[in-house]
Amino acid sequence: MPYPEDLGTECQQAEIDDPSAALFLATANDQIIGYAHVLVGMVDAHTAFLNRIYVHADWKGCGVAKNLLENVVRE
């Protein structure tokens, strides 16, 4: 299934460059296999918004998203 237009490379780069965001990476064999994009401080210093979570298709069902979410909450 192709990505919608708003999830293209330019959108992803803008999200990565956003200073109000935190990016959590999941890696395996020196490759990025997933990420969580979190917007912080939008309402106050104690709030965060999980904007996006992505796991490469080859890794779905392996607990990658669960581990990413646990890292986000712990942080």
Secondary structure, DSSP 8 states (H G I E B T S, - for coil): ----GGGSHHHHHHHHH-TTEEEEEEEETTEEEEEEEEEESSSSTT-EEEEEEEE-GGGTTTTHHHHHHHHHHH-
